[in-house]
């Protein structure tokens, strides 16, 4: 009987905390907005799903990529497939010739994005690792 009363009190306190929770007030106390908190939660959720699926299906994905790469190289070698490297480089913004500076430019863009969106980056990393651990 005492355990039931204790559990009921515990669940009532959780229910009261849930009803009194205000996302806007909480986000403003952290220095952000509710839209940033929601977007960080979305990044966390997507990264969690990617980490979970990555661990579950890593062997299949790895072997599929190896087989697909082998088929593409074989088709290119036999002349069945023509790869326009200039178009691929332009697609990724690398330029027409690859130099060490282009790779550094990509790395700098990545770190600029991380610096500008640190909250989202951290939520992605944490979400991925939690999903990977639970997968």
Secondary structure as GFF3:
##gff-version 3
##sequence-region A 1 135
A	DSSP	alpha_helix	2	20	.	.	.	ID=ss1
A	DSSP	alpha_helix	23	29	.	.	.	ID=ss2
A	DSSP	alpha_helix	34	56	.	.	.	ID=ss3
A	DSSP	alpha_helix	58	77	.	.	.	ID=ss4
A	DSSP	alpha_helix	85	91	.	.	.	ID=ss5
A	DSSP	alpha_helix	100	116	.	.	.	ID=ss6
A	DSSP	alpha_helix	118	134	.	.	.	ID=ss7
###
